[in-house]
């Protein structure tokens, strides 16, 4: 944070992509953050171009570069919505530079998540599979619902995303499953079912099923279905714009500025207490 102005200087990773451009727009809409750096991979045709012009915002005076270290003096915090490998590369660099991070990348392996956790002992990190405020409220509703309904209801999680999404199930769907499993005192690694085909036999009442849809330009739909005898309860969140996630990430950036090193979630950012 710039101590004289109270503004957090933000770098955007994947600046030339759809999410990067949306993040630039979201930052422009608030006063407590300012985009001062933009990063893309070394082969991007966006290198050297002005981020504002890429995002349709008019010239911002922020050129897209490939080397994060080259703009180290220009930013306080990096917002990261890219691929797992690029995220870990940038995490290592931010750790070296002492820069904070907001990470919305999904599909990280257990080893990569462990590296995020290790880095958070030295730098402040907000790490969440979904930055949407609505989804994080949904997580709290799920804890209440699952705990009340117990093992008498079958649980299925259905998610849909655009054709370009490369990981499945989505990070958000997995987080929804983790919350339900925890409330029901189950281990998601043991009870998750990620696909059904052929003669599967009768459903195990303690499994949590996942169904994945990919197609078109669906931004992100998630439904948790509790199916009981004679009734069904469905909790659903539908995102119609990437601005939903970008706005949450920018809110997280403003909240994280000046925090002590640690691993934070969007539940922390929103003042929601996990597990209660």
C-alpha positions in Angstrom: 0.0 0.0 0.0 1.1 3.5 -0.7 1.3 5.0 2.8 0.7 8.5 1.6 -2.5 7.7 -0.4 -3.8 4.6 1.2 -4.1 3.0 -2.2 -3.0 -0.6 -2.9 -1.0 -0.9 -6.1 -2.2 -4.0 -8.0 -0.5 -6.1 -10.6 -2.8 -8.3 -12.8 -1.5 -11.7 -14.0 -3.0 -13.0 -17.3 -3.8 -9.4 -18.1 -4.6 -10.0 -21.7 -7.1 -12.7 -21.1 -10.9 -12.4 -20.5 -10.5 -12.5 -16.7 -7.5 -10.2 -16.7 -9.4 -7.5 -18.7 -12.4 -7.9 -16.4 -10.1 -7.5 -13.3 -8.8 -4.2 -14.9 -12.3 -3.0 -15.2 -13.2 -4.0 -11.7 -10.2 -2.1 -10.3 -11.1 1.0 -12.2 -14.5 1.0 -10.5 -13.1 1.3 -6.9 -10.9 3.9 -5.3 -8.8 1.9 -2.9 -6.9 0.0 -5.5 -4.9 1.1 -8.6 -3.6 -1.2 -11.4 0.1 -0.4 -11.8 1.4 -3.5 -13.5 0.2 -6.1 -15.9 1.7 -9.6 -16.6 1.4 -12.1 -19.5 3.3 -15.2 -20.6 6.3 -14.7 -22.8 4.6 -15.7 -26.0 1.6 -13.5 -25.6 0.8 -11.1 -28.4 -0.4 -8.6 -25.8 3.1 -7.8 -24.6 4.0 -4.1 -24.9 0.3 -3.1 -25.2 -1.5 -0.8 -22.8 -3.8 -2.7 -20.4 -6.4 -0.1 -20.5 -6.7 -0.2 -24.3 -6.9 -4.1 -24.1 -9.7 -3.8 -21.6 -11.6 -1.1 -23.6 -11.0 1.4 -20.8 -8.8 3.9 -22.6 -5.1 4.3 -22.1 -3.9 3.6 -18.5 -0.2 3.9 -19.0 0.3 0.3 -17.9 2.2 -1.8 -20.4 1.9 -5.6 -20.4 5.2 -7.3 -19.6 6.4 -10.9 -19.3 8.8 -10.5 -16.4 7.2 -10.0 -13.0 10.5 -9.1 -11.4 10.9 -6.2 -13.9 8.0 -4.4 -12.4 8.6 -5.3 -8.7 8.9 -1.7 -7.6 5.6 -0.9 -9.2 3.1 -3.0 -7.3 2.2 -4.2 -3.8 -0.1 -7.1 -4.5 -0.6 -9.6 -7.4 -4.1 -10.8 -8.5 -3.7 -14.2 -10.0 -6.4 -16.0 -12.1 -4.3 -18.1 -14.6 -3.1 -21.7 -14.9 -1.6 -23.7 -11.9 1.9 -23.8 -13.3 2.0 -20.0 -13.9 0.4 -19.3 -10.6 3.1 -21.3 -8.7 5.9 -19.5 -10.7 4.4 -16.2 -9.7 3.9 -17.3 -6.2 7.6 -18.1 -5.9 8.5 -14.7 -7.3 6.1 -12.9 -5.0 7.5 -14.8 -2.0 11.0 -13.7 -3.0 9.9 -10.1 -3.5 7.7 -10.0 -0.3 4.5 -9.2 -2.3 1.0 -10.1 -1.3 -1.2 -12.3 -3.5 -4.9 -12.9 -4.2 -5.2 -16.3 -5.9 -8.3 -17.4 -7.7 -6.7 -20.1 -9.9 -8.3 -23.5 -9.7 -7.1 -27.0 -10.5 -4.0 -26.8 -8.2 -2.5 -30.1 -7.1 -2.1 -31.1 -3.5 1.6 -30.3 -3.8 0.9 -26.9 -5.4 -1.6 -26.1 -2.6 1.0 -27.1 -0.1 3.4 -24.6 -1.7 0.8 -21.8 -1.4 0.4 -22.7 2.3 4.2 -22.6 2.8 4.5 -19.2 1.0 1.7 -17.8 3.2 4.0 -18.1 6.2 6.1 -15.3 4.7 3.6 -13.2 2.6 -0.2 -12.5 3.0 -2.3 -14.6 0.6 -6.0 -14.8 -0.1 -6.6 -18.2 -1.7 -10.2 -19.1 -2.7 -11.7 -21.3 -5.4 -14.4 -18.8 -6.0 -14.2 -15.0 -5.2 -17.9 -14.4 -5.7 -19.6 -13.0 -2.6 -22.7 -15.0 -3.4 -20.9 -18.3 -3.6 -19.2 -17.6 -0.2 -22.6 -16.9 1.3 -23.8 -20.2 -0.2 -21.0 -22.0 1.5 -22.3 -20.9 4.9 -25.9 -21.9 3.9 -24.6 -25.3 3.0 -23.0 -25.9 6.4 -26.4 -25.2 8.0 -28.4 -27.3 5.6 -26.1 -30.3 5.6 -25.8 -30.4 9.4 -29.6 -30.2 9.7 -30.4 -32.8 7.0 -27.8 -35.3 8.0 -27.4 -38.7 6.4 -31.1 -39.0 5.4 -30.6 -37.0 2.2 -28.5 -38.0 -0.8 -26.1 -35.2 -1.9 -25.4 -34.4 -5.6 -23.3 -31.4 -6.9 -23.9 -30.3 -10.4 -21.7 -27.6 -12.1 -21.6 -26.1 -15.5 -19.0 -23.9 -17.2 -17.9 -22.7 -20.6 -16.2 -24.9 -23.1 -12.7 -23.3 -22.4 -12.5 -24.4 -18.8 -9.7 -27.0 -18.5 -10.3 -28.5 -15.0 -13.2 -30.6 -13.8 -15.0 -30.7 -11.4 -14.6 -26.9 -10.8 -12.7 -25.7 -7.8 -15.9 -24.3 -6.5 -17.8 -27.6 -6.8 -15.0 -29.3 -4.9 -15.2 -26.6 -2.2 -18.9 -27.1 -2.0 -18.3 -30.8 -1.6 -15.7 -30.3 1.1 -18.1 -28.1 3.1 -20.9 -30.7 2.9 -18.6 -33.5 3.8 -17.2 -31.7 6.8 -20.7 -30.9 8.1 -21.6 -34.6 7.7 -18.4 -35.8 9.3 -17.2 -37.5 6.0 -13.9 -37.5 4.1 -14.5 -36.2 0.6 -11.6 -38.2 -0.7 -13.4 -41.3 0.3 -17.0 -40.5 -0.4 -16.8 -38.5 -3.7 -18.1 -40.1 -6.9 -17.0 -38.1 -10.0 -18.8 -40.0 -12.7 -21.3 -42.8 -13.2 -21.6 -45.2 -16.2 -23.0 -48.7 -16.8 -24.2 -51.0 -14.0 -23.2 -48.9 -11.0 -25.4 -50.6 -8.4 -27.6 -49.0 -5.8 -26.4 -45.6 -4.6 -24.3 -45.6 -1.4 -26.2 -43.2 0.9 -23.0 -41.6 2.2 -21.5 -40.8 -1.2 -21.4 -37.2 -2.6 -21.9 -37.2 -6.3 -20.5 -34.7 -8.8 -21.8 -34.0 -12.3 -19.9 -31.7 -14.8 -21.2 -29.9 -17.8 -19.0 -28.0 -20.3 -20.4 -25.9 -23.2 -20.9 -22.6 -24.8 -20.1 -19.5 -22.8 -21.6 -20.5 -19.4 -19.8 -18.4 -16.8 -20.5 -20.7 -13.9 -23.5 -22.5 -12.4 -23.4 -24.6 -9.2 -26.2 -26.5 -7.6 -26.1 -28.7 -4.5 -29.0 -31.1 -4.4 -30.2 -32.7 -1.2 -32.6 -35.5 -2.3 -34.7 -37.1 0.4 -37.8 -39.3 0.5 -40.7 -37.2 -0.9 -38.7 -33.9 -1.2 -35.7 -32.2 -2.7 -33.8 -29.2 -1.6 -31.7 -27.3 -4.1 -29.2 -24.5 -3.3 -28.0 -22.8 -6.5 -25.7 -20.1 -7.5 -25.5 -18.8 -11.1 -22.9 -16.4 -12.3 -23.8 -14.4 -15.4 -20.6 -12.2 -15.6 -17.0 -12.6 -14.7 -17.3 -9.3 -12.9 -18.9 -11.3 -10.1 -15.5 -13.0 -9.5 -13.4 -9.9 -10.4 -15.3 -7.7 -8.0 -14.7 -10.1 -5.2 -11.0 -10.4 -6.0 -10.6 -6.6 -5.9 -12.5 -6.5 -2.6 -10.0 -9.1 -1.3 -7.1 -7.1 -2.6 -8.2 -4.0 -0.6 -8.8 -6.1 2.5 -5.5 -7.9 2.3 -3.4 -4.8 2.0 -1.3 -4.3 5.1 -2.2 -7.7 6.7 0.3 -9.9 8.3 1.6 -13.0 6.5 -1.0 -15.8 6.5 -3.4 -17.8 4.4 -6.8 -16.2 4.2 -10.0 -17.1 2.5 -13.0 -15.1 1.1 -14.8 -16.1 4.3 -12.2 -14.0 6.1 -12.5 -11.2 3.7 -16.3 -11.1 4.1 -16.3 -11.6 7.9 -17.9 -15.0 7.7 -16.6 -17.6 10.1 -16.0 -21.0 8.6 -17.4 -23.9 10.5 -20.0 -21.9 12.5 
